[in-house]
Amino acid sequence: MAKPGTPPTCPCKGEVDREAGGWRSRFSRTKEMTARARSLRGNMTDAELRLWRALRRDQLNGFSFRKQYPIGRYIVDFYCSRRLAVEVDGGQHAEQQKQSDDHRTQWLAEKGVTVVRYWNNEVLSNLDGVLSDLLAHIERLSQAATTPTPTLPLSGGGRTDRRAPGKDGSEP
């Protein structure tokens, strides 16, 4: 938990919700999910390993990634602090798991996480293309987060005095 007066380090850790009076993290995890993620970290596919070697230690323009990161009841292959999940899928995701992948992507989107998917063969044969596409996604998310929302004028042209003008058209 963050010290009083300092902003939380990551909303994924539940610090925002707890400080706001909530009892659970936005991405609440269980000990079982954390243990499962740890075991998956040791059993990565060749494509996941190759991508991880390019992402670890802030190698992609200084952006930080975590591997096999639990978010709620799901574990994403890679997670960037810019609220981007990266999934590396094999052939089994083409038909067998499409519906569950779509449901998972929708749930993560509701939590504010963008999901990007790449095929194993894409990572293995075109890593530079995957990395440049990933960087484009991250920069787009970063730009959206820093773009200010314009302040709109009040209805009626911003006039706050609502009294009717006098008979001669002058202000009262």
Secondary structure, 3 states (H helix, E strand, C coil): CCCCCCCCCCHHHCHHHHHCCCCCCCCCCCHHHHHHHHHHHCCCCHHHHHHHHHHCCCCECCECEEEEEEECCEEEEEEECCCEEEEEECHHHCCCCHHHHHHHHHHHHHCCCEEEEEEHHHHHHCHHHHHHHHHHHHHHHHHHHHCCCCCCCCCCCCCCCCCCCCCCCCCC
